[in-house]
Amino acid sequence: MDAQQMLGPRLAGLIVMLCLRYRLSRAKVQELLWELLGLQLSAGLLDQTIRQSAGQVAPVEELLLEEIERAGLLHLDETPWRESGLLLWVFNAVTTVVYFIGARSAEIFVNALQGGLAGCLISDGYAVYRSYLNRIRCLAHLLRKARGLAEATCRHTSQVGQQLLDLLGALMQATQAARDGPSEDLAEQQAPNLAQLKALCERHQNSPFAKLGEFCREMLNDWEAIIRPLLDPSLPLTNHAAERLLRHGVIARRLSFGTRSEQGTRAFALLASIIDTCRARKVSAWDYLSTALQAGRQGLPMPPLPAVSVGG
């Protein structure tokens, strides 16, 4: 008798939550289920339950991707994963979250958004994102790099780095201030700072100091994405929303050393997507997983994604 026959959808959903969301080891999950429910389940059965659960709710991924493509704003980020040098990617559209684990290439980005993207994309400076023109560049990443240059031991690099840091900081502050007042002329008001910043980057893009030249070229390559919030100050200035989501994956990677098979990788990404989408909507991930698992076992269509809980 396999896990699907032995464990009901509520129990299978609980195992998924304990292992993936709460990051309990298989041994602790076994202990908890014995203490609370009097169940003695092997570690192998727990792993089998997770893999089978992912297969049973696989069609939910299409529902998630459809919502990602319709999003007005999409946060995108990636971090190393411990299976053959792969990356853990997160696509975050505020109340919809999709994870992928795959190679460091444009393939993941392109395949995930086959239907296109309706809104803006905010990301770091990874070159594969530059194919999407309606993009916002995360200023927090640039500020950190500029601060590193300002703290360089080389006097010249430090001086230029401080200038870059001051100009970027001024643009960021002006954009944030514009959210509380008239913003129609923000780009025009900041034209002198923009001109100075761009001239500084052009002057030092071929600097013999490698980090300085690299940063200036990065700024010039992403120029339109960097200044986009000046045209619409309501747009975000940082990619912190995606970075926060990846922290959970980073901790899981450290505890479990990543995944070790294609099936395990697939299960982790898909089930984490469902769990974090439910959390973003302030609804019970366990309830939705249980309902989806029941439908999958009966060969029925997946239930629609839960609506956002306004008062949750």
C-alpha positions in Angstrom: 0.0 0.0 0.0 1.5 3.4 -1.0 1.5 6.7 0.8 -1.5 7.9 -1.2 -3.6 5.0 0.1 -2.3 5.1 3.7 -2.5 8.8 4.4 -5.5 11.0 4.0 -5.1 14.4 2.3 -5.3 16.3 5.6 -2.4 14.2 7.1 -0.4 14.4 3.8 -0.9 18.2 3.8 0.2 18.4 7.4 3.4 16.5 6.6 4.1 18.8 3.7 3.7 21.9 6.0 5.9 20.5 8.8 8.7 19.5 6.5 8.7 22.5 4.0 7.2 25.4 5.8 8.4 24.7 9.4 11.6 23.1 8.2 11.4 20.2 10.8 13.7 17.3 10.2 12.2 14.0 9.3 13.1 12.7 12.8 11.2 15.6 14.5 8.2 15.1 12.2 8.1 11.4 13.1 8.3 12.3 16.8 5.6 15.0 16.6 3.2 12.7 14.7 3.8 10.0 17.3 3.3 12.4 20.3 0.1 14.1 18.9 -1.5 11.4 16.8 0.1 8.1 17.9 1.3 7.5 14.3 4.6 5.7 13.6 5.7 6.7 10.1 9.0 6.0 8.5 11.3 8.8 7.1 10.9 7.1 3.7 7.1 7.4 3.9 7.4 11.1 4.7 9.6 11.7 1.7 7.3 9.6 -0.5 4.3 11.7 0.8 6.0 14.9 -0.2 6.9 13.7 -3.7 3.4 12.2 -4.3 1.7 15.4 -3.0 3.7 17.5 -5.4 2.6 15.3 -8.3 -1.1 15.4 -7.2 -1.2 19.2 -7.1 1.0 19.9 -10.1 -1.7 21.6 -12.1 -1.9 24.4 -9.5 1.4 25.7 -11.0 -0.5 26.7 -14.2 -3.0 28.7 -12.0 -0.1 30.4 -10.3 1.7 31.3 -13.5 -1.4 32.8 -15.0 -1.7 35.2 -12.1 2.0 36.0 -12.3 1.6 37.0 -16.0 -1.3 39.3 -15.2 0.5 41.0 -12.4 1.0 44.8 -12.5 4.3 44.4 -10.6 6.6 41.4 -10.4 9.5 41.1 -8.0 12.1 38.6 -9.2 15.3 37.3 -7.5 17.5 34.3 -7.3 19.9 32.6 -4.9 22.3 29.6 -5.2 20.8 26.1 -4.6 22.8 23.0 -3.6 21.9 20.7 -6.4 24.4 20.7 -9.3 25.0 24.4 -9.0 21.4 25.4 -9.7 19.6 28.5 -8.5 16.4 29.0 -6.5 14.3 31.6 -8.3 11.3 33.5 -6.8 8.6 35.3 -8.8 6.6 37.4 -6.4 3.5 39.3 -7.5 2.5 40.6 -4.0 -0.2 37.9 -3.3 1.1 35.2 -5.7 4.5 33.5 -5.2 6.2 31.0 -7.6 9.5 29.3 -7.0 11.6 27.5 -9.6 14.9 25.7 -9.2 17.0 25.7 -12.3 20.1 26.7 -14.2 21.6 30.2 -14.1 20.3 31.2 -17.5 17.6 33.1 -19.2 15.7 29.8 -19.8 14.0 29.9 -16.4 12.9 33.5 -16.8 11.7 33.0 -20.4 9.9 29.7 -19.8 8.1 31.0 -16.6 6.7 34.0 -18.5 5.8 32.4 -21.8 2.6 34.3 -21.9 4.4 37.6 -21.2 4.1 40.0 -18.3 1.5 42.7 -18.1 3.3 45.0 -15.7 6.7 46.1 -14.4 9.5 43.8 -13.4 11.8 44.8 -10.5 15.1 42.9 -10.2 18.7 43.1 -9.4 21.4 43.6 -12.1 21.4 40.0 -13.4 21.9 40.4 -17.2 19.1 38.0 -18.2 16.5 40.4 -16.9 17.6 43.1 -19.4 15.6 41.5 -22.1 12.5 42.8 -20.4 12.3 46.6 -21.2 9.6 47.5 -18.6 11.9 46.9 -15.7 12.9 48.7 -12.5 16.3 48.3 -11.0 16.6 47.6 -7.3 18.4 50.7 -5.9 19.3 48.9 -2.7 21.7 46.6 -4.6 23.3 49.7 -6.2 23.6 51.6 -3.0 25.4 48.6 -1.4 27.8 48.4 -4.2 28.4 52.2 -4.2 29.0 52.0 -0.5 31.6 49.3 -1.0 33.4 51.5 -3.5 33.3 54.5 -1.1 34.9 52.3 1.6 37.7 51.1 -0.8 41.3 51.5 0.3 42.2 53.2 -3.0 41.7 56.9 -2.5 40.5 57.6 -6.1 38.0 54.8 -6.0 36.8 55.8 -2.6 36.2 59.4 -3.7 34.3 58.5 -6.9 32.4 55.8 -4.9 31.3 58.5 -2.4 30.1 60.7 -5.2 28.1 57.9 -6.7 26.7 57.0 -3.3 25.6 60.6 -2.6 23.9 61.0 -5.9 22.1 57.7 -5.8 21.0 58.4 -2.2 19.7 61.9 -3.2 17.6 60.4 -6.1 16.2 57.8 -3.8 15.2 60.3 -1.1 13.7 62.6 -3.7 11.6 59.8 -5.1 10.4 58.7 -1.6 9.5 62.3 -0.8 7.5 62.7 -4.0 5.1 60.0 -2.8 3.7 62.4 -0.3 3.3 65.4 -2.7 3.2 66.5 -6.3 5.5 64.4 -8.5 4.7 65.5 -12.0 8.1 67.4 -12.3 10.2 65.0 -10.4 12.4 63.9 -13.3 12.8 67.5 -14.4 13.7 68.6 -10.8 16.3 65.8 -10.6 17.8 66.4 -14.1 21.0 68.1 -12.7 21.6 65.1 -10.4 20.9 62.6 -13.2 23.2 64.4 -15.6 26.0 64.4 -13.0 25.5 60.8 -12.1 25.5 59.7 -15.8 28.5 61.8 -16.6 30.4 60.3 -13.6 29.6 56.8 -14.9 30.6 57.5 -18.4 33.9 59.1 -17.2 34.8 56.0 -15.2 33.3 53.1 -17.1 36.7 52.1 -18.4 38.5 52.8 -15.1 41.6 50.7 -14.5 40.1 50.0 -11.1 38.1 46.9 -12.0 35.2 47.3 -9.4 34.7 50.9 -10.2 34.6 50.4 -14.0 32.3 47.4 -13.6 29.8 49.4 -11.4 29.8 52.3 -13.9 29.1 50.0 -16.8 26.3 48.3 -14.9 24.7 51.7 -14.1 24.8 52.7 -17.8 23.5 49.3 -19.0 20.5 49.7 -16.6 20.0 53.4 -16.9 16.4 53.4 -18.0 15.5 50.8 -15.3 17.2 52.9 -12.7 15.4 56.2 -13.4 12.0 54.7 -14.1 10.7 55.5 -10.5 11.4 59.2 -11.2 8.6 59.0 -13.8 6.3 57.2 -11.4 7.3 57.5 -7.7 4.7 55.0 -6.7 6.9 52.3 -8.1 9.1 50.4 -5.5 12.7 51.3 -5.2 14.0 48.0 -3.8 13.5 44.3 -4.4 13.2 43.5 -0.7 9.9 41.7 -1.2 11.6 39.0 -3.2 14.7 38.9 -1.0 12.6 38.3 2.1 10.9 35.3 0.5 14.3 33.8 -0.5 15.5 33.9 3.1 13.2 30.9 3.9 14.8 29.0 1.0 18.3 29.9 2.1 17.6 28.6 5.6 16.0 25.4 4.2 19.1 25.0 2.0 21.5 25.3 5.0 19.5 22.8 7.1 18.9 20.2 4.4 21.8 20.9 2.0 19.3 21.5 -0.8 17.6 18.7 -2.8 19.3 15.7 -4.3 17.1 14.7 -7.2 15.0 16.2 -9.9 11.8 14.9 -8.3 12.7 16.3 -4.9 13.7 19.7 -6.5 10.4 19.8 -8.3 8.4 19.0 -5.1 10.1 21.6 -3.0 9.6 24.4 -5.5 6.0 23.6 -6.3 4.8 23.0 -2.7 6.7 26.1 -1.4 4.9 28.1 -4.1 1.5 27.0 -2.9 2.3 27.5 0.7 3.7 31.0 0.3 0.9 32.1 -2.0 -1.6 31.1 0.7 0.4 32.9 3.3 0.6 36.0 1.2 -3.2 35.9 0.9 -3.6 35.3 4.7 -5.4 32.0 4.2 -4.7 28.5 5.5 -2.1 26.8 3.3 -3.0 23.5 5.0 -6.6 23.8 4.1 -5.9 24.6 0.5 -3.3 21.9 0.2 -5.7 19.3 1.7 -8.5 20.3 -0.8 -6.1 20.2 -3.7 -4.7 16.9 -2.7 -8.2 15.4 -2.4 -9.1 16.7 -5.9 -5.8 15.4 -7.4 -6.3 11.9 -6.0 -9.8 11.8 -7.4 -8.7 13.1 -10.8 -10.7 16.3 -10.5 -9.7 19.8 -11.5 -7.7 21.7 -9.0 -9.6 24.1 -6.8 -9.2 27.8 -7.7 -6.5 29.7 -5.8 -7.9 31.1 -2.6 -9.0 34.7 -2.6 -7.1 37.3 -0.7 -8.3 37.5 2.9 -9.0 41.2 3.4 -9.5 41.1 7.2 -6.9 38.4 7.8 
